[in-house]
Amino acid sequence: MKFCPNCGHQLEPDAQFCPACGTQIAGERQPGQANQNRAQKKGTAHAQYTQTASQEPNHTEEQPQLGFVGSIQYIMQHVFEFNGDVPESRKSVFWWGYLGVLLLNLAFVAIPYLGTILCWATDILLISANMRRLAYLKKNTGLSWLLMVPVVSLYPLVLMFLDRKD
């Protein structure tokens, strides 16, 4: 899986320019790799990435650091992927997303009645990000659903501070 070095947008394997910001993607391709990548289906490529990512102890090459906007874009692109198949080595993606949800919740609190429902609904945005991070930590990804329970949600949040011990 490739990411734009400028904005962090997920790229197609044979992309030469980022569709989000227009940055030219530098990199050498092996002969025939573009044709092979086009022939693979999304599920096969996803399974290959998962297998490769689980074998490598350090995922920083595969997952560049993202800022606030890049992390929010990444979370929104994968918001409904609740399977936790792709390990997420970046703590920052979750915590930038948490900050974004917190800012949304501060705005929603001002709305009477509907604000409470909107605050609870925005918490769903963090569940898939939490699942990816827990998969990287080799913890039970189902713990992410505890984010929806007010007091118990502290446990998955504490786990986000951990680093993986290989």
ChimeraX commands (.cxc) that place a marker at each C-alpha (Angstrom):
marker #1 position 0.00,0.00,0.00 radius 0.5
marker #1 position 1.43,3.39,-1.01 radius 0.5
marker #1 position 0.77,6.74,0.60 radius 0.5
marker #1 position 1.46,10.24,-0.67 radius 0.5
marker #1 position 4.60,11.67,1.00 radius 0.5
marker #1 position 3.00,15.13,1.03 radius 0.5
marker #1 position -0.55,14.64,2.31 radius 0.5
marker #1 position -0.69,10.95,3.32 radius 0.5
marker #1 position -3.51,10.07,0.89 radius 0.5
marker #1 position -3.71,6.35,0.04 radius 0.5
marker #1 position -2.52,5.78,-3.53 radius 0.5
marker #1 position -3.09,3.18,-6.19 radius 0.5
marker #1 position -0.05,0.91,-6.64 radius 0.5
marker #1 position 0.78,2.38,-10.06 radius 0.5
marker #1 position -0.01,6.04,-9.28 radius 0.5
marker #1 position 2.44,8.65,-10.56 radius 0.5
marker #1 position 0.60,11.64,-9.04 radius 0.5
marker #1 position -1.43,12.00,-5.87 radius 0.5
marker #1 position -5.14,12.52,-6.72 radius 0.5
marker #1 position -5.65,14.59,-3.54 radius 0.5
marker #1 position -2.80,17.14,-3.74 radius 0.5
marker #1 position -1.17,16.54,-7.14 radius 0.5
marker #1 position 2.29,15.71,-5.81 radius 0.5
marker #1 position 4.42,13.67,-8.19 radius 0.5
marker #1 position 5.19,10.27,-6.71 radius 0.5
marker #1 position 8.83,9.32,-7.04 radius 0.5
marker #1 position 9.86,5.70,-6.95 radius 0.5
marker #1 position 11.30,2.95,-9.05 radius 0.5
marker #1 position 9.03,0.28,-10.38 radius 0.5
marker #1 position 10.12,-3.19,-11.20 radius 0.5
marker #1 position 9.32,-4.29,-14.77 radius 0.5
marker #1 position 5.88,-5.82,-15.00 radius 0.5
marker #1 position 4.88,-4.70,-11.50 radius 0.5
marker #1 position 2.26,-2.24,-12.80 radius 0.5
marker #1 position 0.54,-4.93,-14.87 radius 0.5
marker #1 position 0.65,-7.37,-11.96 radius 0.5
marker #1 position -0.88,-4.79,-9.59 radius 0.5
marker #1 position -3.69,-4.02,-12.03 radius 0.5
marker #1 position -4.52,-7.71,-12.29 radius 0.5
marker #1 position -4.85,-8.17,-8.54 radius 0.5
marker #1 position -8.18,-7.51,-6.94 radius 0.5
marker #1 position -8.58,-5.27,-3.91 radius 0.5
marker #1 position -9.04,-8.20,-1.51 radius 0.5
marker #1 position -5.89,-9.94,-2.71 radius 0.5
marker #1 position -3.82,-6.77,-2.40 radius 0.5
marker #1 position -5.28,-6.15,1.05 radius 0.5
marker #1 position -4.43,-9.68,2.16 radius 0.5
marker #1 position -0.88,-9.31,0.83 radius 0.5
marker #1 position -0.41,-6.06,2.74 radius 0.5
marker #1 position -1.74,-7.64,5.92 radius 0.5
marker #1 position 0.59,-10.61,5.57 radius 0.5
marker #1 position 3.61,-8.39,4.81 radius 0.5
marker #1 position 2.78,-5.97,7.62 radius 0.5
marker #1 position 2.47,-8.74,10.20 radius 0.5
marker #1 position 5.90,-10.12,9.24 radius 0.5
marker #1 position 7.73,-6.79,9.55 radius 0.5
marker #1 position 8.42,-5.45,13.03 radius 0.5
marker #1 position 8.67,-1.82,11.91 radius 0.5
marker #1 position 5.89,-0.37,9.76 radius 0.5
marker #1 position 7.25,3.18,9.40 radius 0.5
marker #1 position 8.20,2.61,5.75 radius 0.5
marker #1 position 4.70,1.42,4.89 radius 0.5
marker #1 position 2.93,4.03,7.01 radius 0.5
marker #1 position 4.33,7.57,6.79 radius 0.5
marker #1 position 3.62,9.99,9.62 radius 0.5
marker #1 position 0.48,12.03,9.03 radius 0.5
marker #1 position -0.51,15.38,10.46 radius 0.5
marker #1 position -3.94,16.39,11.69 radius 0.5
marker #1 position -5.60,16.72,8.28 radius 0.5
marker #1 position -3.94,13.60,6.84 radius 0.5
marker #1 position -4.96,11.54,9.86 radius 0.5
marker #1 position -8.56,12.74,9.65 radius 0.5
marker #1 position -8.63,11.90,5.93 radius 0.5
marker #1 position -7.19,8.45,6.63 radius 0.5
marker #1 position -9.72,7.77,9.39 radius 0.5
marker #1 position -12.62,8.94,7.20 radius 0.5
marker #1 position -11.49,6.73,4.31 radius 0.5
marker #1 position -11.45,3.66,6.57 radius 0.5
marker #1 position -14.24,4.59,8.97 radius 0.5
marker #1 position -16.40,1.52,8.33 radius 0.5
marker #1 position -13.62,-1.09,8.20 radius 0.5
marker #1 position -14.37,-2.77,11.50 radius 0.5
marker #1 position -12.42,-5.96,10.81 radius 0.5
marker #1 position -9.08,-4.66,12.15 radius 0.5
marker #1 position -7.18,-6.66,9.52 radius 0.5
marker #1 position -4.60,-3.95,8.75 radius 0.5
marker #1 position -2.30,-3.25,11.70 radius 0.5
marker #1 position -1.80,0.46,12.42 radius 0.5
marker #1 position 1.61,1.27,13.86 radius 0.5
marker #1 position 1.03,5.01,14.17 radius 0.5
marker #1 position -0.26,6.25,17.51 radius 0.5
marker #1 position -0.66,9.68,15.95 radius 0.5
marker #1 position -3.46,8.62,13.59 radius 0.5
marker #1 position -5.67,7.62,16.50 radius 0.5
marker #1 position -4.80,10.63,18.65 radius 0.5
marker #1 position -5.28,13.18,15.83 radius 0.5
marker #1 position -8.64,11.50,15.17 radius 0.5
marker #1 position -9.47,11.70,18.87 radius 0.5
marker #1 position -8.71,15.43,18.81 radius 0.5
marker #1 position -10.93,15.87,15.74 radius 0.5
marker #1 position -13.82,14.03,17.42 radius 0.5
marker #1 position -13.30,16.05,20.59 radius 0.5
marker #1 position -13.53,19.31,18.62 radius 0.5
marker #1 position -16.70,18.09,16.88 radius 0.5
marker #1 position -18.19,17.11,20.23 radius 0.5
marker #1 position -17.45,20.56,21.66 radius 0.5
marker #1 position -19.42,22.08,18.78 radius 0.5
marker #1 position -22.27,19.57,19.11 radius 0.5
marker #1 position -22.69,20.15,22.85 radius 0.5
marker #1 position -24.16,23.56,22.04 radius 0.5
marker #1 position -27.08,21.93,20.19 radius 0.5
marker #1 position -29.88,21.07,22.63 radius 0.5
marker #1 position -31.14,17.45,22.62 radius 0.5
marker #1 position -29.66,16.53,19.23 radius 0.5
marker #1 position -26.15,17.38,20.41 radius 0.5
marker #1 position -25.97,14.36,22.73 radius 0.5
marker #1 position -26.90,11.98,19.93 radius 0.5
marker #1 position -24.41,13.61,17.54 radius 0.5
marker #1 position -21.63,13.37,20.15 radius 0.5
marker #1 position -22.27,9.67,20.58 radius 0.5
marker #1 position -22.43,9.14,16.79 radius 0.5
marker #1 position -19.06,10.83,16.22 radius 0.5
marker #1 position -17.44,8.38,18.61 radius 0.5
marker #1 position -18.06,5.69,16.00 radius 0.5
marker #1 position -15.41,7.39,13.85 radius 0.5
marker #1 position -12.72,6.24,16.29 radius 0.5
marker #1 position -13.72,2.59,16.56 radius 0.5
marker #1 position -12.09,1.41,13.33 radius 0.5
marker #1 position -8.93,3.45,14.03 radius 0.5
marker #1 position -8.79,1.89,17.48 radius 0.5
marker #1 position -9.24,-1.60,16.00 radius 0.5
marker #1 position -6.33,-1.12,13.60 radius 0.5
marker #1 position -4.09,0.08,16.43 radius 0.5
marker #1 position -5.13,-2.82,18.70 radius 0.5
marker #1 position -4.37,-5.25,15.86 radius 0.5
marker #1 position -0.85,-3.80,15.71 radius 0.5
marker #1 position -0.51,-4.19,19.49 radius 0.5
marker #1 position -1.72,-7.81,19.15 radius 0.5
marker #1 position -4.65,-7.17,21.47 radius 0.5
marker #1 position -8.30,-8.16,21.02 radius 0.5
marker #1 position -9.78,-5.77,18.44 radius 0.5
marker #1 position -13.23,-6.21,19.96 radius 0.5
marker #1 position -12.12,-4.01,22.86 radius 0.5
marker #1 position -12.65,-1.03,20.54 radius 0.5
marker #1 position -16.41,-1.29,21.01 radius 0.5
marker #1 position -15.88,-0.30,24.63 radius 0.5
marker #1 position -15.27,3.25,23.36 radius 0.5
marker #1 position -19.06,3.59,23.15 radius 0.5
marker #1 position -19.51,2.96,26.89 radius 0.5
marker #1 position -18.86,6.16,28.90 radius 0.5
marker #1 position -16.65,5.07,31.83 radius 0.5
marker #1 position -15.35,1.80,30.42 radius 0.5
marker #1 position -14.00,3.68,27.36 radius 0.5
marker #1 position -10.94,4.62,29.40 radius 0.5
marker #1 position -9.49,1.10,29.01 radius 0.5
marker #1 position -9.10,1.20,25.18 radius 0.5
marker #1 position -7.79,4.77,25.47 radius 0.5
marker #1 position -5.06,3.66,27.89 radius 0.5
marker #1 position -4.09,0.89,25.46 radius 0.5
marker #1 position -3.46,3.53,22.78 radius 0.5
marker #1 position -0.44,4.74,24.78 radius 0.5
marker #1 position 1.27,1.35,24.59 radius 0.5
marker #1 position 3.99,0.32,22.19 radius 0.5
marker #1 position 4.19,-3.18,20.77 radius 0.5
marker #1 position 6.70,-5.50,22.38 radius 0.5
marker #1 position 8.02,-7.98,19.84 radius 0.5
marker link #1:1,2 radius 0.2
marker link #1:2,3 radius 0.2
marker link #1:3,4 radius 0.2
marker link #1:4,5 radius 0.2
marker link #1:5,6 radius 0.2
marker link #1:6,7 radius 0.2
marker link #1:7,8 radius 0.2
marker link #1:8,9 radius 0.2
marker link #1:9,10 radius 0.2
marker link #1:10,11 radius 0.2
marker link #1:11,12 radius 0.2
marker link #1:12,13 radius 0.2
marker link #1:13,14 radius 0.2
marker link #1:14,15 radius 0.2
marker link #1:15,16 radius 0.2
marker link #1:16,17 radius 0.2
marker link #1:17,18 radius 0.2
marker link #1:18,19 radius 0.2
marker link #1:19,20 radius 0.2
marker link #1:20,21 radius 0.2
marker link #1:21,22 radius 0.2
marker link #1:22,23 radius 0.2
marker link #1:23,24 radius 0.2
marker link #1:24,25 radius 0.2
marker link #1:25,26 radius 0.2
marker link #1:26,27 radius 0.2
marker link #1:27,28 radius 0.2
marker link #1:28,29 radius 0.2
marker link #1:29,30 radius 0.2
marker link #1:30,31 radius 0.2
marker link #1:31,32 radius 0.2
marker link #1:32,33 radius 0.2
marker link #1:33,34 radius 0.2
marker link #1:34,35 radius 0.2
marker link #1:35,36 radius 0.2
marker link #1:36,37 radius 0.2
marker link #1:37,38 radius 0.2
marker link #1:38,39 radius 0.2
marker link #1:39,40 radius 0.2
marker link #1:40,41 radius 0.2
marker link #1:41,42 radius 0.2
marker link #1:42,43 radius 0.2
marker link #1:43,44 radius 0.2
marker link #1:44,45 radius 0.2
marker link #1:45,46 radius 0.2
marker link #1:46,47 radius 0.2
marker link #1:47,48 radius 0.2
marker link #1:48,49 radius 0.2
marker link #1:49,50 radius 0.2
marker link #1:50,51 radius 0.2
marker link #1:51,52 radius 0.2
marker link #1:52,53 radius 0.2
marker link #1:53,54 radius 0.2
marker link #1:54,55 radius 0.2
marker link #1:55,56 radius 0.2
marker link #1:56,57 radius 0.2
marker link #1:57,58 radius 0.2
marker link #1:58,59 radius 0.2
marker link #1:59,60 radius 0.2
marker link #1:60,61 radius 0.2
marker link #1:61,62 radius 0.2
marker link #1:62,63 radius 0.2
marker link #1:63,64 radius 0.2
marker link #1:64,65 radius 0.2
marker link #1:65,66 radius 0.2
marker link #1:66,67 radius 0.2
marker link #1:67,68 radius 0.2
marker link #1:68,69 radius 0.2
marker link #1:69,70 radius 0.2
marker link #1:70,71 radius 0.2
marker link #1:71,72 radius 0.2
marker link #1:72,73 radius 0.2
marker link #1:73,74 radius 0.2
marker link #1:74,75 radius 0.2
marker link #1:75,76 radius 0.2
marker link #1:76,77 radius 0.2
marker link #1:77,78 radius 0.2
marker link #1:78,79 radius 0.2
marker link #1:79,80 radius 0.2
marker link #1:80,81 radius 0.2
marker link #1:81,82 radius 0.2
marker link #1:82,83 radius 0.2
marker link #1:83,84 radius 0.2
marker link #1:84,85 radius 0.2
marker link #1:85,86 radius 0.2
marker link #1:86,87 radius 0.2
marker link #1:87,88 radius 0.2
marker link #1:88,89 radius 0.2
marker link #1:89,90 radius 0.2
marker link #1:90,91 radius 0.2
marker link #1:91,92 radius 0.2
marker link #1:92,93 radius 0.2
marker link #1:93,94 radius 0.2
marker link #1:94,95 radius 0.2
marker link #1:95,96 radius 0.2
marker link #1:96,97 radius 0.2
marker link #1:97,98 radius 0.2
marker link #1:98,99 radius 0.2
marker link #1:99,100 radius 0.2
marker link #1:100,101 radius 0.2
marker link #1:101,102 radius 0.2
marker link #1:102,103 radius 0.2
marker link #1:103,104 radius 0.2
marker link #1:104,105 radius 0.2
marker link #1:105,106 radius 0.2
marker link #1:106,107 radius 0.2
marker link #1:107,108 radius 0.2
marker link #1:108,109 radius 0.2
marker link #1:109,110 radius 0.2
marker link #1:110,111 radius 0.2
marker link #1:111,112 radius 0.2
marker link #1:112,113 radius 0.2
marker link #1:113,114 radius 0.2
marker link #1:114,115 radius 0.2
marker link #1:115,116 radius 0.2
marker link #1:116,117 radius 0.2
marker link #1:117,118 radius 0.2
marker link #1:118,119 radius 0.2
marker link #1:119,120 radius 0.2
marker link #1:120,121 radius 0.2
marker link #1:121,122 radius 0.2
marker link #1:122,123 radius 0.2
marker link #1:123,124 radius 0.2
marker link #1:124,125 radius 0.2
marker link #1:125,126 radius 0.2
marker link #1:126,127 radius 0.2
marker link #1:127,128 radius 0.2
marker link #1:128,129 radius 0.2
marker link #1:129,130 radius 0.2
marker link #1:130,131 radius 0.2
marker link #1:131,132 radius 0.2
marker link #1:132,133 radius 0.2
marker link #1:133,134 radius 0.2
marker link #1:134,135 radius 0.2
marker link #1:135,136 radius 0.2
marker link #1:136,137 radius 0.2
marker link #1:137,138 radius 0.2
marker link #1:138,139 radius 0.2
marker link #1:139,140 radius 0.2
marker link #1:140,141 radius 0.2
marker link #1:141,142 radius 0.2
marker link #1:142,143 radius 0.2
marker link #1:143,144 radius 0.2
marker link #1:144,145 radius 0.2
marker link #1:145,146 radius 0.2
marker link #1:146,147 radius 0.2
marker link #1:147,148 radius 0.2
marker link #1:148,149 radius 0.2
marker link #1:149,150 radius 0.2
marker link #1:150,151 radius 0.2
marker link #1:151,152 radius 0.2
marker link #1:152,153 radius 0.2
marker link #1:153,154 radius 0.2
marker link #1:154,155 radius 0.2
marker link #1:155,156 radius 0.2
marker link #1:156,157 radius 0.2
marker link #1:157,158 radius 0.2
marker link #1:158,159 radius 0.2
marker link #1:159,160 radius 0.2
marker link #1:160,161 radius 0.2
marker link #1:161,162 radius 0.2
marker link #1:162,163 radius 0.2
marker link #1:163,164 radius 0.2
marker link #1:164,165 radius 0.2
marker link #1:165,166 radius 0.2
view
